[in-house]
Amino acid sequence: MTATPQNNIKLDTNHPVRIVTLVTGERILTIFSDARDDDDNLVGYRLLYPFTLSLGEVNEDGTIPIQYSRWCPFSPVEEHRVNGEHIISVVFPDQGILDNYCTKLGEIGIPKEDIYYKEKTDGDNSEPAETAE
């Protein structure tokens, strides 16, 4: 699915990639999903392949580069769980950020096809209950 925000910029929304803002002020670009127990109760959230987003120095042309770094470079584990109390907001990333993230994941063997949901052709624009891993 593609949404058109107020400024008429194309934004893909058929994926679980989100920018999660934490109470620490960190902005995490990640594959985002619920974490549930055996009784299907929400117990937190999963962050798969998380990257910290930050702004670089302003370029001469006035643009500001976005810098990506692994959120937890101290562990080879790329799945983290966080409590909802640590999250301020969860939003779709800008299309350019999404494209860069998909490229980074492709470099570690996760193809773009595994990130995007299959678009439904029956007019149902809802997201599936489960997200891709």
C-alpha positions, 0 to 999 in steps of 0.5 A, a space after each residue: 500500500 502506498 499512502 500520500 501524506 499531506 505534502 504529496 510525497 509517495 510513502 510505502 506503508 506495506 511493511 513493518 519498518 518503523 522509526 521508534 522514538 524511545 524515552 531516551 530520545 533515541 530514534 531507532 529504525 527497525 522492523 517493528 512488531 508485537 511481542 506476545 506470550 502464550 496466551 496472546 497477551 501483549 508483553 512488549 515489542 520486538 525490534 529486529 535489525 535496529 539502527 540508531 538514526 541521527 543527523 549529520 552536519 549540514 551540507 553546503 547545499 543546506 541538506 542534512 545527511 542521516 547517519 545510521 549505526 547499529 543500535 547495539 553493536 556489542 551483541 551479535 543478536 539482532 532481535 531486541 525486546 522493549 517494554 511499551 513504557 520506553 516508547 514515545 512514538 512509532 511512525 513510518 519512515 520517509 521513503 528515502 530512509 526506508 530504501 536505504 534501510 532495505 539496502 542495508 538489510 539486503 547487504 546482510 542477506 535479507 531481501 526486500 521481498 522479505 520486508 514488504 507485505 504482499 499487497 492485497 488486490 481485493 480492496 482490503 488495505 489492512 495490514 496482516 496480523 503478523 510481520 515479516 522476520 
